[in-house]
């Protein structure tokens, strides 16, 4: 019975996370399916992401590389802080603030687990 080619992995080879084909360990893009390999993405510290969003709403998302989401949270935080004068901000701002902290932490964990790029 012929040997499965996937079982003959050399020391300098890995499996593509997308298609499962053998590729060189340091390849950034799979030559078979064209998927960017996730091993080249730096790990994120969930604690730093959460603390950054604790001090500035949206900063943790920017740390995680989600620039648009971070800036949108900053704008939403600013608007809700201004709405404190209309009293709705007392409810809205803490909700946005806690969401930003939680999301930054969970997103950093997902990045490290290679669940998102």
DAGI-V403032 format. One record per pair of residues at least 24 apart in sequence whose ideal C-beta (glycine too) atoms are under 10 Angstrom apart, sorted by the first residue. I is the first residue (numbers start at 1). J is the second residue. If there is no record, write none. Layout:
i->{I;I}
j->{J;J}
This chain:
i->{14;17;17;35;36;37;37;38;38;38;38;38;38;39;41;41;41;41;41;41;42;42;43;43;43;43;43;44;44;44;44;44;44;44;44;45;45;45;46;46;46;46;46;46;46;46;46;47;47;47;48;48;48;49;49;49;49;49;49;49;49;49;49;50;50;50;50;50;50;50;50;51;51;51;52;52;52;52;53;53;53;53;53;53;53;53;53;53;54;54;54;54;54;54;55;56;56;57;57;57;57;57;57;57;57;57;58;58;58;58;58;59;59;60;60;60;60;60;60;60;60;61;61;61;61;61;62;63;63;63;64;64;64;64;64;64;64;64;64;65;65;65;65;65;66;66;66;66;66;69;69;69;69;70;70;70;73;73;73;73;73;74;76}
j->{39;114;117;117;117;114;117;111;113;114;115;116;117;114;65;111;112;114;116;117;111;112;108;111;112;113;114;104;105;107;108;109;110;111;112;105;108;112;104;105;106;107;108;109;110;111;112;104;105;108;104;105;108;100;101;103;104;105;106;107;108;109;111;100;101;102;103;104;105;106;108;101;104;105;100;101;104;108;77;97;98;99;100;101;102;103;104;105;97;98;100;101;104;105;101;97;100;81;93;96;97;98;99;100;101;104;96;97;100;103;104;100;104;100;101;102;103;104;105;107;108;100;103;104;107;108;104;104;107;108;103;104;105;106;107;108;110;111;116;107;108;111;116;117;103;104;107;111;116;100;103;104;107;100;103;104;97;99;100;103;104;100;100}
